Amino acid sequence: MALEFNERAGCQEYFSKAHEMVRRSVRDFVKKEILPNIDDWEEQGEFPLGLYAKAGEVGILGIGYPEELGGTPGDLFFKVAASEELMRSGSGGLVAGLGSLDIAIPPIIRHGTDEQKERFVKPVLAGKKIAALGITEPSGGSDVARLRTTAVRDGDVYVVNGSKTFITSGCRADQVTCAVRTGEEGAHGISFLVVEKGTRGFSTSNKLRKMGWWASDTAELFFDDCRVPVVNRIGEENQGFYIIMENFQAERLSLAIMANMTAQLALDEALRYAREREAFGKPLTGFQVTRHKLAELATLVEISREYTYRVAARMDAGIDQIKEVSMAKNFACNVSNRMTYEAVQVFGGFGFMRGYLVERLYRDNRVLSIGGGTTEIMNEIISKLIL
């Protein structure tokens, strides 16, 4: 029996003209508001609070969020485009700090009441308030089900005791979406509370000194008989673990995008330097070992980006991607690890010097394999789903 195949599979384009308009807008913002100052902000260990307001005014903070809350709705690739352009600042710390809302407010949008969205989402998208997510504790990060910060119900408040650590935007946050234990041990006893700055019993450490991400403030949070209103609970009591797992998928995609852009920036710098730098009477690109190394690295960067886009498209379509997004994060981080190492190697001694972008990329890159779930945790998730 003869078969005719008349239909052709289409080539999926992830970015339309509208996406490119957003990309150009964010790129212009980075060129105007960030790049002239980023080296100073890195050395100072923070960027001005006014940058939140500026990003809110031009709509960057609201990309992908509901219009009724002050956002600009759209598919996931509007967020991808904006994230990639923000990374062109060359500072993972700034991007993490400016973007801490993206892990702090989604649980409120998905599971909060209208009143909570009005109080805790609108001001953040407008750049008037800073939001942070509080999950990791001194006793552990990836083992979320064993968190120890407790919240005991006392009438119309929860009395919170415990601490959090490695909290991005922790020093300056006006509100923290915080995971606490309200019930039994394990995954089924966790809830989410929004703890507001100025609440009695709530305090923060000084900025933690870090290997990388210098421009983001990172802090420990302390709760000492901190009384948080029950109306600040997000979702049902003891259902917080499922909200955390839901939130992790978007965070891991975001970290994969950061890793891919870190690798791309390092590749761009290595290519530029290899063309300009001469050794033994010819540019570095005149040596086959350099050309082939850069060709192999460029291939890895391209593959990682395309795979991440594919996972993002399937997530946007509502298809479960727990395994795939874990793979995307690990692969992107492995590529970025190699790319930043080799970029410093191409630069030689200059790559070891402050003031060169590859030096900062090398430092900033290290946290990407740790945050949002370590490489080892990602492999454990993948192995459980394939074995």
MARGUTI-839822 format. One line per field, with one value per residue: residue number from 1; residue in one letter; x, z, y of N, C-alpha, C in turn. Coordinates in pm, whole numbers, plus 50000, padded with zeros to 5 digits. Example, Ala and Ser with C-alpha at 12.3 -4.5 7.8 and 13.67 -1.06 7.14 Angstrom:
<atoms>
nr: 1|2;
rest: A|S;
n.x: 51319|51285;
n.z: 50780|50708;
n.y: 49431|49775;
ca.x: 51230|51367;
ca.z: 50780|50714;
ca.y: 49550|49894;
c.x: 51320|51290;
c.z: 50780|50787;
c.y: 49670|50003;
</atoms>
This chain:
<atoms>
nr: 1|2|3|4|5|6|7|8|9|10|11|12|13|14|15|16|17|18|19|20|21|22|23|24|25|26|27|28|29|30|31|32|33|34|35|36|37|38|39|40|41|42|43|44|45|46|47|48|49|50|51|52|53|54|55|56|57|58|59|60|61|62|63|64|65|66|67|68|69|70|71|72|73|74|75|76|77|78|79|80|81|82|83|84|85|86|87|88|89|90|91|92|93|94|95|96|97|98|99|100|101|102|103|104|105|106|107|108|109|110|111|112|113|114|115|116|117|118|119|120|121|122|123|124|125|126|127|128|129|130|131|132|133|134|135|136|137|138|139|140|141|142|143|144|145|146|147|148|149|150|151|152|153|154|155|156|157|158|159|160|161|162|163|164|165|166|167|168|169|170|171|172|173|174|175|176|177|178|179|180|181|182|183|184|185|186|187|188|189|190|191|192|193|194|195|196|197|198|199|200|201|202|203|204|205|206|207|208|209|210|211|212|213|214|215|216|217|218|219|220|221|222|223|224|225|226|227|228|229|230|231|232|233|234|235|236|237|238|239|240|241|242|243|244|245|246|247|248|249|250|251|252|253|254|255|256|257|258|259|260|261|262|263|264|265|266|267|268|269|270|271|272|273|274|275|276|277|278|279|280|281|282|283|284|285|286|287|288|289|290|291|292|293|294|295|296|297|298|299|300|301|302|303|304|305|306|307|308|309|310|311|312|313|314|315|316|317|318|319|320|321|322|323|324|325|326|327|328|329|330|331|332|333|334|335|336|337|338|339|340|341|342|343|344|345|346|347|348|349|350|351|352|353|354|355|356|357|358|359|360|361|362|363|364|365|366|367|368|369|370|371|372|373|374|375|376|377|378|379|380|381|382|383|384|385|386|387;
rest: M|A|L|E|F|N|E|R|A|G|C|Q|E|Y|F|S|K|A|H|E|M|V|R|R|S|V|R|D|F|V|K|K|E|I|L|P|N|I|D|D|W|E|E|Q|G|E|F|P|L|G|L|Y|A|K|A|G|E|V|G|I|L|G|I|G|Y|P|E|E|L|G|G|T|P|G|D|L|F|F|K|V|A|A|S|E|E|L|M|R|S|G|S|G|G|L|V|A|G|L|G|S|L|D|I|A|I|P|P|I|I|R|H|G|T|D|E|Q|K|E|R|F|V|K|P|V|L|A|G|K|K|I|A|A|L|G|I|T|E|P|S|G|G|S|D|V|A|R|L|R|T|T|A|V|R|D|G|D|V|Y|V|V|N|G|S|K|T|F|I|T|S|G|C|R|A|D|Q|V|T|C|A|V|R|T|G|E|E|G|A|H|G|I|S|F|L|V|V|E|K|G|T|R|G|F|S|T|S|N|K|L|R|K|M|G|W|W|A|S|D|T|A|E|L|F|F|D|D|C|R|V|P|V|V|N|R|I|G|E|E|N|Q|G|F|Y|I|I|M|E|N|F|Q|A|E|R|L|S|L|A|I|M|A|N|M|T|A|Q|L|A|L|D|E|A|L|R|Y|A|R|E|R|E|A|F|G|K|P|L|T|G|F|Q|V|T|R|H|K|L|A|E|L|A|T|L|V|E|I|S|R|E|Y|T|Y|R|V|A|A|R|M|D|A|G|I|D|Q|I|K|E|V|S|M|A|K|N|F|A|C|N|V|S|N|R|M|T|Y|E|A|V|Q|V|F|G|G|F|G|F|M|R|G|Y|L|V|E|R|L|Y|R|D|N|R|V|L|S|I|G|G|G|T|T|E|I|M|N|E|I|I|S|K|L|I|L;
n.x: 50085|50065|50191|50134|50302|50215|50214|50418|50646|50653|50893|50970|50947|51064|51059|50876|50799|50698|50820|51083|51069|51031|51274|51457|51380|51445|51718|51801|51742|51926|52166|52148|52082|52224|52480|52669|52727|52772|53018|53102|52887|52917|53155|53068|52888|52614|52322|52158|51854|51671|51676|51494|51250|51279|51292|51042|50880|50921|50814|50952|50968|50714|50676|50515|50331|49994|49771|49586|49716|49910|50093|50236|50090|50182|50337|50577|50817|50851|50944|51178|51325|51357|51504|51742|51845|51882|52090|52296|52410|52623|52639|52553|52469|52331|52114|51997|51925|51755|51564|51452|51187|51068|51079|50955|50693|50525|50401|50212|50055|49946|49820|49730|49495|49264|49297|49552|49706|49671|49803|50061|50163|50109|50252|50513|50552|50536|50772|50794|50818|51028|51063|51136|51233|51207|51345|51574|51769|52004|52054|52011|51941|51849|51706|51417|51191|51263|51277|51316|51220|50966|50609|50369|50028|49848|49571|49477|49722|50044|50313|50637|50947|51291|51530|51661|51880|52124|51960|51848|51828|51769|51849|51732|51469|51121|50927|50897|50842|50784|50879|50751|50725|50424|50298|50318|50630|50826|50717|50446|50383|50426|50393|50321|50409|50377|50612|50651|50866|50980|50814|50767|51018|51135|51433|51737|52060|52380|52495|52593|52920|53032|53157|53081|52827|52825|52681|52431|52238|52272|52142|52108|51811|51623|51397|51233|51012|50832|50549|50316|50045|49761|49623|49821|49901|49974|49772|49645|49682|49965|50010|50223|50456|50400|50361|50617|50755|50626|50709|50980|51028|51005|51209|51435|51439|51489|51747|51885|51868|52017|52266|52317|52337|52551|52750|52739|52816|53076|53185|53162|53341|53579|53608|53637|53875|54055|54079|54206|54436|54781|55026|55347|55378|55133|54768|54570|54371|54497|54604|54547|54465|54338|54129|53980|53908|53740|53543|53428|53329|53146|52962|52856|52737|52539|52379|52291|52140|51934|51810|51717|51533|51347|51248|51136|50931|50765|50696|50553|50338|50206|50292|50421|50744|50936|51153|51291|51349|51521|51729|51796|51889|52114|52272|52312|52451|52681|52792|52833|53013|53241|53279|53327|53561|53737|53732|53863|54109|54181|54221|54439|54673|54541|54277|54258|54246|54080|53828|53812|53566|53544|53656|53471|53246|53334|53345|53077|52942|52967|52772|52546|52521|52444|52232|51870|51847|52086|52339|52362|52114|51948|52030|51943|51665|51626|51717|51530|51310|51370|51447;
n.z: 50000|49905|50055|50123|50222|50302|50480|50648|50914|51130|51195|51508|51629|51889|51963|51887|51696|51892|52121|52060|52067|52341|52425|52313|52452|52720|52688|52620|52861|53030|52915|52959|53236|53393|53300|53294|53563|53689|53766|53986|54157|54204|54353|54574|54680|54651|54474|54389|54565|54416|54165|54154|54147|53902|53724|53770|53677|53398|53336|53353|53581|53593|53385|53244|53444|53590|53446|53604|53839|53795|53616|53299|53105|52932|52723|52841|52717|52696|52946|52941|52740|52859|53088|52975|52859|53084|53201|53042|53168|53294|53555|53768|54029|54049|53880|54019|54258|54173|54062|54267|54332|54158|54259|54494|54480|54306|54454|54601|54406|54285|54497|54687|54854|54720|54863|54972|54739|54657|54863|54875|54621|54415|54499|54477|54207|54105|54183|54426|54660|54800|54753|54902|54915|55165|55243|55270|55540|55821|55890|55662|55304|55047|55147|55198|55330|55590|55727|56002|56120|56317|56341|56551|56615|56766|56851|56649|56531|56420|56605|56540|56530|56475|56203|55890|55606|55360|55207|54931|54867|55129|55327|55252|55195|55197|55253|55322|55175|55344|55438|55682|55972|56056|56135|56165|56158|55857|55507|55511|55698|55652|55598|55434|55513|55488|55595|55726|55697|55986|56162|56495|56657|56432|56256|56075|55955|55902|55567|55404|55324|55011|54766|54502|54309|54411|54397|54494|54788|55050|55314|55660|55827|56121|56360|56645|56862|56686|56582|56353|56156|56104|55872|55692|55596|55321|55114|55212|55547|55623|55363|55231|55129|54877|54735|54740|54584|54340|54288|54257|53999|53813|53916|53869|53592|53546|53654|53479|53248|53333|53361|53096|52976|53118|53024|52752|52755|52852|52644|52433|52522|52526|52254|52144|52271|52186|51916|51926|52089|52064|52021|51995|51748|51613|51615|51883|51768|51554|51621|51604|51825|51987|51822|51783|52042|52107|51917|52001|52250|52177|52048|52259|52415|52242|52211|52475|52521|52328|52415|52666|52587|52461|52675|52821|52646|52654|52925|52926|52780|52958|53012|53209|53338|53519|53530|53293|53326|53537|53416|53226|53386|53512|53285|53164|53369|53386|53134|53158|53371|53248|53035|53156|53295|53081|52947|53121|53105|52838|52852|53016|53247|53269|53294|53555|53688|53866|53728|53478|53279|53254|53486|53685|53589|53620|53902|53975|53849|54001|54198|54066|54031|54274|54394|54406|54415|54429|54203|54264|54385|54166|54001|54155|54145|53868|53838|53988|53827|53595|53650;
n.y: 49881|50213|50502|50842|51127|51420|51627|51861|51881|52154|52417|52513|52836|53022|53285|53569|53871|54038|53936|54002|54277|54321|54216|54401|54630|54567|54528|54786|54913|54789|54878|55154|55196|55013|54898|55122|55146|54906|54787|54940|54892|54621|54618|54762|54588|54591|54710|55022|55092|55227|55115|54909|55047|55182|54964|54863|55072|55072|54833|54590|54425|54325|54147|53875|53842|53868|54109|54247|54269|54445|54358|54239|54021|53718|53464|53217|53277|53549|53614|53465|53599|53852|53782|53683|53916|54080|53942|54020|54227|54127|54057|53824|53843|54090|54034|53822|53951|54163|54006|53853|53855|53676|53422|53457|53568|53407|53184|53328|53445|53216|53079|53255|53482|53730|53964|53926|53923|54185|54321|54204|54153|54348|54593|54498|54429|54680|54785|54904|54769|54510|54165|53850|53502|53260|52973|52794|52669|52688|52423|52279|52271|52159|51944|51988|51890|51852|52091|52322|52556|52676|52732|52814|52802|53061|53172|53432|53455|53328|53200|53234|53065|53025|53004|53127|53094|53212|53381|53541|53885|53921|54109|54352|54307|54375|54198|53850|53547|53276|52950|52739|52523|52394|52172|51815|51624|51608|51616|51679|51870|52140|52490|52808|53137|53491|53700|54014|54299|54463|54337|54243|54059|53962|53960|54045|53937|54102|54172|53877|53766|53667|53428|53483|53662|53926|54166|54118|54133|53910|53721|53607|53512|53576|53447|53515|53433|53549|53712|53641|53734|53520|53567|53611|53372|53164|52988|52662|52533|52333|52252|52346|52222|52117|52349|52451|52259|52298|52557|52523|52425|52636|52796|52640|52631|52902|52923|52758|52912|53133|53009|52933|53187|53291|53122|53192|53464|53434|53286|53471|53668|53520|53457|53714|53802|53607|53667|53911|53895|53836|53583|53451|53574|53562|53581|53432|53281|53179|52942|52600|52447|52631|52723|52486|52421|52639|52597|52355|52434|52634|52476|52323|52525|52616|52384|52344|52576|52547|52311|52391|52588|52421|52270|52478|52554|52331|52331|52569|52489|52339|52085|51829|51863|51779|51595|51671|51947|51933|51798|51991|52202|52084|52016|52267|52397|52239|52291|52566|52566|52452|52630|52883|52824|52764|53006|53181|53056|53104|53378|53380|53512|53757|53682|53618|53847|54111|54320|54222|54075|53795|53698|53766|53626|53365|53341|53402|53200|52968|52925|52845|52572|52496|52647|52638|52367|52123|51988|51719|51662|51711|51501|51289|51322|51285|51020|50878|50902|50772|50517;
ca.x: 50000|50145|50160|50177|50328|50200|50231|50556|50660|50697|51009|50918|51017|51027|51050|50807|50835|50664|50927|51203|51046|51061|51418|51525|51348|51525|51858|51822|51741|52055|52271|52132|52070|52304|52618|52762|52750|52775|53146|53098|52788|52978|53250|52992|52813|52470|52284|52065|51713|51595|51671|51367|51145|51298|51253|50897|50818|50926|50741|51037|50935|50581|50667|50464|50237|49859|49751|49511|49809|50012|50190|50210|50084|50236|50390|50700|50935|50874|51031|51309|51394|51395|51610|51866|51898|51932|52219|52401|52476|52746|52635|52451|52418|52229|51997|51934|51864|51642|51464|51410|51041|51022|51062|50882|50550|50440|50310|50102|49966|49876|49746|49688|49363|49266|49352|49696|49765|49670|49903|50195|50208|50105|50364|50640|50561|50555|50906|50784|50859|51117|51016|51235|51182|51281|51331|51697|51802|52141|52064|51999|51870|51778|51617|51313|51093|51312|51300|51295|51156|50831|50505|50266|49908|49804|49460|49481|49860|50139|50436|50742|51082|51387|51616|51685|52011|52149|51837|51872|51753|51727|51872|51651|51333|51008|50843|50960|50753|50866|50833|50758|50661|50302|50241|50405|50758|50817|50662|50305|50362|50487|50304|50385|50366|50446|50661|50677|50972|50931|50738|50842|51078|51196|51554|51827|52203|52446|52514|52691|53027|53022|53252|53027|52700|52853|52585|52305|52253|52233|52136|52039|51690|51602|51261|51235|50873|50781|50404|50272|49900|49713|49581|49939|49930|49944|49715|49598|49783|50034|50016|50331|50558|50360|50384|50761|50791|50572|50792|51115|51043|51034|51340|51539|51445|51555|51890|51940|51883|52131|52388|52339|52383|52686|52837|52742|52899|53215|53225|53180|53465|53691|53622|53692|54014|54137|54104|54290|54560|54883|55130|55440|55366|55002|54659|54541|54288|54585|54645|54438|54417|54244|54011|53900|53852|53628|53437|53362|53256|53032|52864|52791|52652|52422|52295|52230|52036|51821|51739|51645|51417|51248|51187|51052|50812|50678|50641|50453|50223|50143|50340|50510|50885|51020|51279|51359|51404|51636|51835|51836|51970|52245|52351|52351|52554|52805|52847|52882|53135|53352|53299|53392|53699|53817|53743|53974|54231|54215|54272|54564|54684|54439|54152|54266|54246|53957|53808|53784|53437|53552|53686|53343|53161|53387|53301|52931|52891|52979|52651|52436|52511|52404|52102|51753|51866|52223|52358|52337|51970|51891|52056|51857|51532|51628|51732|51403|51210|51409|51479;
ca.z: 50000|49892|50152|50087|50337|50248|50584|50690|51052|51135|51277|51614|51660|52027|51984|51783|51693|52023|52213|52027|52117|52484|52437|52285|52560|52837|52654|52632|53004|53084|52865|53016|53381|53469|53256|53336|53708|53748|53831|54117|54242|54245|54461|54691|54733|54634|54376|54453|54577|54310|54043|54156|54100|53758|53654|53780|53593|53256|53319|53352|53693|53574|53267|53268|53556|53552|53425|53715|53950|53751|53529|53156|53079|52806|52740|52919|52645|52727|53065|52898|52668|52957|53173|52898|52842|53214|53224|52967|53263|53338|53700|53815|54157|54024|53823|54127|54352|54108|54027|54379|54332|54072|54341|54616|54464|54240|54545|54641|54289|54260|54611|54780|54840|54649|54955|54980|54613|54660|54960|54863|54482|54340|54528|54433|54061|54077|54227|54550|54769|54762|54805|54908|54949|55278|55259|55318|55682|55852|55901|55531|55200|54953|55220|55241|55418|55728|55780|56147|56167|56359|56353|56638|56612|56892|56814|56511|56487|56435|56673|56458|56588|56389|56122|55749|55563|55216|55149|54837|54902|55269|55408|55210|55162|55274|55286|55293|55163|55431|55468|55826|56013|56133|56170|56194|56088|55719|55403|55529|55808|55613|55548|55390|55572|55446|55713|55682|55762|56099|56254|56618|56664|56302|56233|55973|55976|55803|55440|55405|55226|54924|54656|54384|54326|54507|54390|54560|54933|55096|55460|55749|55888|56254|56412|56790|56902|56586|56572|56216|56146|56028|55739|55606|55548|55180|55092|55328|55644|55601|55220|55175|55058|54736|54676|54721|54469|54224|54267|54220|53855|53749|53962|53802|53455|53552|53676|53353|53159|53383|53328|52952|52945|53173|52927|52628|52778|52862|52508|52357|52568|52482|52108|52120|52316|52102|51790|51950|52158|51983|52088|51898|51619|51548|51713|51942|51673|51456|51671|51589|51956|52036|51736|51807|52176|52100|51838|52087|52353|52111|52022|52386|52454|52152|52245|52605|52507|52253|52499|52766|52519|52438|52804|52853|52561|52706|53051|52893|52727|53068|53015|53323|53296|53638|53490|53187|53375|53618|53318|53164|53483|53526|53162|53148|53468|53345|53021|53210|53447|53154|52954|53235|53320|52960|52913|53203|53051|52716|52893|53088|53369|53274|53339|53700|53741|53882|53622|53355|53295|53270|53627|53759|53544|53681|54041|53983|53795|54092|54278|53984|54051|54414|54418|54343|54412|54385|54095|54318|54402|54032|53954|54231|54086|53735|53851|54036|53719|53481|53692;
ca.y: 50000|50334|50608|50977|51212|51555|51728|51887|51927|52293|52454|52599|52961|53054|53430|53644|54013|54095|53896|54079|54413|54315|54196|54529|54722|54531|54552|54931|54943|54744|54968|55287|55203|54917|54880|55228|55147|54772|54758|55004|54823|54494|54645|54808|54476|54609|54811|55116|55052|55294|55035|54836|55138|55205|54841|54853|55175|55034|54708|54470|54338|54268|54060|53741|53839|53912|54252|54305|54291|54540|54292|54229|53877|53668|53329|53206|53325|53691|53612|53414|53707|53955|53727|53677|54051|54127|53878|54092|54318|54061|54040|53731|53891|54191|53968|53746|54044|54230|53906|53768|53846|53568|53301|53493|53601|53308|53113|53417|53459|53089|53025|53359|53544|53858|54065|53902|53967|54331|54367|54148|54138|54474|54685|54439|54443|54823|54823|54982|54680|54401|54037|53742|53369|53205|52828|52731|52688|52648|52277|52216|52345|52075|51853|52081|51824|51848|52225|52325|52678|52638|52834|52757|52885|53119|53259|53483|53470|53218|53238|53173|53057|52956|53090|53094|53143|53227|53436|53649|54007|53908|54230|54467|54266|54425|54082|53722|53432|53192|52815|52711|52398|52414|52042|51702|51615|51564|51703|51712|51964|52267|52595|52932|53263|53612|53774|54151|54375|54542|54253|54220|53926|53929|54038|53992|53956|54185|54102|53769|53782|53551|53412|53550|53734|54033|54277|54083|54118|53776|53736|53515|53567|53520|53460|53494|53458|53644|53691|53666|53713|53404|53614|53613|53236|53143|52856|52587|52492|52205|52220|52427|52144|52105|52480|52460|52176|52368|52675|52482|52400|52764|52843|52562|52681|53032|52901|52706|53028|53209|52935|52945|53322|53302|53055|53270|53583|53389|53249|53596|53732|53437|53476|53849|53809|53517|53736|54029|53863|53770|53504|53394|53639|53549|53581|53301|53206|53118|52810|52504|52404|52733|52722|52367|52434|52732|52534|52257|52507|52699|52370|52291|52638|52615|52268|52367|52679|52492|52215|52469|52646|52316|52241|52595|52549|52225|52382|52671|52417|52267|51946|51805|51860|51767|51530|51745|52074|51895|51771|52119|52277|52019|52026|52407|52429|52172|52367|52693|52536|52432|52750|52989|52779|52777|53148|53233|52996|53177|53509|53366|53589|53863|53623|53606|53983|54185|54417|54148|54011|53649|53669|53772|53516|53243|53339|53399|53073|52854|52904|52795|52427|52476|52707|52578|52222|52094|51891|51585|51649|51699|51364|51199|51335|51222|50875|50822|50906|50688|50379;
c.x: 50089|50098|50210|50192|50329|50224|50377|50554|50714|50821|50961|51008|50970|51000|50986|50858|50807|50770|51052|51190|51076|51211|51494|51502|51432|51673|51891|51827|51875|52167|52268|52147|52168|52451|52712|52803|52782|52907|53152|53002|52842|53073|53179|52910|52663|52446|52178|51922|51629|51587|51544|51255|51156|51255|51102|50827|50815|50865|50823|50997|50802|50567|50623|50362|50102|49845|49680|49597|49921|50116|50153|50209|50140|50292|50526|50820|50954|50966|51171|51390|51442|51510|51744|51927|51949|52069|52331|52464|52608|52750|52520|52389|52310|52101|51923|51861|51742|51529|51419|51259|50991|51015|50978|50733|50466|50351|50191|50002|49884|49781|49695|49547|49376|49328|49503|49767|49773|49782|50045|50248|50216|50222|50499|50658|50582|50695|50906|50823|50945|51069|51128|51164|51270|51255|51455|51726|51946|52160|52050|51918|51785|51679|51505|51220|51136|51334|51250|51229|51009|50738|50388|50147|49872|49693|49468|49622|49932|50261|50550|50876|51172|51469|51625|51823|52022|52028|51870|51775|51711|51743|51770|51505|51230|50916|50915|50851|50827|50802|50856|50690|50543|50242|50347|50536|50736|50743|50522|50278|50414|50382|50386|50323|50442|50482|50706|50789|50912|50847|50824|50892|51144|51317|51639|51971|52253|52461|52623|52794|53038|53134|53208|52897|52716|52743|52449|52330|52196|52243|52084|51918|51666|51460|51262|51099|50809|50634|50354|50122|49864|49671|49699|49978|49886|49894|49673|49714|49834|50036|50133|50435|50526|50379|50533|50804|50744|50662|50930|51131|51078|51171|51451|51551|51519|51706|51957|51962|52002|52262|52419|52391|52522|52786|52849|52830|53046|53269|53252|53311|53587|53715|53686|53841|54105|54168|54208|54428|54657|54982|55216|55413|55234|54893|54633|54455|54372|54633|54526|54381|54315|54116|53921|53836|53729|53512|53359|53276|53132|52922|52786|52695|52524|52326|52221|52116|51913|51741|51658|51521|51307|51175|51093|50923|50714|50618|50530|50325|50152|50183|50441|50654|50980|51156|51358|51419|51522|51756|51888|51926|52109|52331|52400|52462|52687|52872|52906|53008|53256|53384|53369|53537|53786|53832|53856|54107|54275|54275|54405|54562|54579|54304|54143|54251|54105|53950|53787|53657|53449|53584|53558|53252|53205|53340|53150|52874|52881|52850|52539|52416|52465|52262|51990|51756|52002|52224|52322|52187|51902|51911|51969|51714|51525|51632|51602|51299|51246|51432|51353;
c.z: 50000|49993|50100|50213|50290|50352|50625|50835|51052|51221|51383|51635|51798|52047|51863|51781|51827|52127|52188|52070|52266|52505|52415|52398|52684|52810|52665|52778|53066|53041|52934|53168|53458|53428|53297|53483|53768|53817|53971|54211|54290|54363|54589|54754|54728|54524|54440|54457|54465|54182|54038|54101|53950|53677|53659|53688|53446|53230|53324|53463|53672|53458|53307|53379|53516|53544|53542|53839|53914|53660|53383|53120|52943|52829|52810|52851|52654|52848|53029|52831|52765|53044|53101|52884|52973|53243|53145|53051|53310|53486|53739|53945|54140|53973|53931|54224|54295|54082|54142|54390|54256|54144|54464|54596|54387|54334|54587|54526|54268|54373|54710|54756|54762|54736|54968|54853|54607|54748|54924|54720|54410|54372|54480|54283|54021|54118|54354|54673|54713|54830|54799|54942|55059|55295|55326|55463|55709|55856|55767|55434|55113|55022|55284|55344|55564|55787|55924|56199|56195|56362|56428|56643|56753|56860|56669|56463|56493|56506|56608|56530|56496|56310|55979|55711|55411|55144|55061|54862|55048|55351|55377|55184|55255|55318|55244|55288|55225|55456|55615|55856|56104|56181|56200|56119|55945|55629|55432|55641|55780|55559|55503|55461|55506|55572|55666|55764|55873|56196|56377|56624|56536|56281|56127|56012|55888|55675|55453|55293|55145|54821|54535|54415|54425|54510|54451|54710|54972|55247|55528|55805|56021|56302|56560|56846|56814|56560|56435|56206|56061|55888|55642|55559|55403|55160|55222|55421|55610|55455|55151|55095|54909|54663|54648|54597|54338|54186|54214|54068|53780|53789|53889|53655|53451|53570|53553|53254|53203|53347|53179|52913|53001|53076|52799|52643|52785|52724|52424|52394|52519|52332|52077|52154|52227|51967|51808|52004|52067|52071|51979|51757|51547|51655|51766|51849|51563|51497|51666|51724|52012|51954|51767|51946|52173|52020|51922|52193|52295|52083|52148|52429|52371|52188|52376|52595|52437|52337|52607|52707|52500|52567|52844|52773|52611|52841|53024|52839|52835|53078|53129|53277|53415|53604|53394|53237|53467|53528|53259|53258|53497|53402|53143|53244|53435|53229|53071|53294|53353|53078|53033|53269|53198|52917|52992|53149|52924|52751|52966|53217|53382|53321|53489|53768|53755|53772|53486|53376|53320|53414|53708|53719|53608|53826|54052|53941|53901|54167|54198|53998|54192|54437|54346|54340|54353|54267|54142|54337|54266|53980|54028|54177|53952|53749|53898|53923|53598|53519|53739;
c.y: 50125|50439|50741|51060|51357|51664|51739|51934|52069|52311|52553|52720|53006|53202|53498|53789|54079|54060|53979|54225|54421|54300|54328|54629|54694|54555|54701|54974|54905|54839|55104|55290|55116|54916|54994|55220|55011|54740|54818|54932|54689|54515|54690|54696|54492|54710|54901|55063|55112|55215|54951|54923|55163|55084|54821|54950|55136|54897|54582|54374|54266|54173|53920|53730|53898|54064|54317|54329|54388|54481|54302|54081|53841|53529|53334|53269|53476|53701|53565|53526|53814|53908|53723|53816|54109|54066|53943|54203|54258|54035|53948|53776|53996|54127|53890|53838|54112|54132|53818|53758|53724|53433|53330|53514|53497|53226|53198|53431|53332|53050|53130|53409|53675|53966|54049|53947|54119|54384|54327|54134|54272|54567|54631|54455|54588|54870|54904|54900|54568|54273|53934|53612|53310|53056|52768|52768|52646|52496|52207|52298|52255|51981|51935|52018|51822|51988|52235|52451|52649|52759|52771|52852|52930|53220|53301|53513|53336|53273|53161|53179|52975|53052|53038|53148|53141|53286|53556|53764|54008|54033|54338|54433|54330|54312|53955|53615|53314|53055|52785|52578|52428|52283|51939|51711|51569|51661|51752|51811|52104|52363|52714|53051|53377|53690|53911|54217|54459|54462|54224|54076|53881|54019|53970|54016|54069|54104|53995|53792|53653|53547|53492|53620|53851|54140|54242|54075|53982|53776|53611|53587|53498|53549|53421|53531|53564|53613|53738|53639|53591|53444|53624|53473|53223|53001|52790|52550|52352|52160|52290|52349|52135|52238|52498|52382|52240|52486|52640|52468|52529|52817|52769|52600|52813|53017|52842|52819|53113|53141|52945|53083|53348|53239|53136|53393|53545|53349|53373|53664|53653|53452|53611|53855|53724|53581|53847|53995|53790|53696|53439|53446|53622|53548|53440|53216|53143|52981|52714|52462|52502|52730|52603|52369|52524|52675|52435|52326|52574|52597|52336|52402|52640|52501|52293|52469|52622|52393|52289|52535|52541|52280|52355|52591|52444|52264|52482|52607|52335|52122|51931|51787|51847|51705|51619|51876|52048|51865|51901|52198|52216|52036|52170|52445|52362|52245|52499|52675|52527|52560|52859|52953|52804|52923|53212|53180|53068|53313|53500|53446|53699|53809|53607|53742|54040|54290|54353|54067|53862|53611|53668|53657|53384|53230|53323|53264|52964|52822|52839|52645|52392|52525|52635|52426|52190|51996|51751|51560|51634|51556|51263|51202|51263|51070|50810|50813|50821|50543|50307;
</atoms>
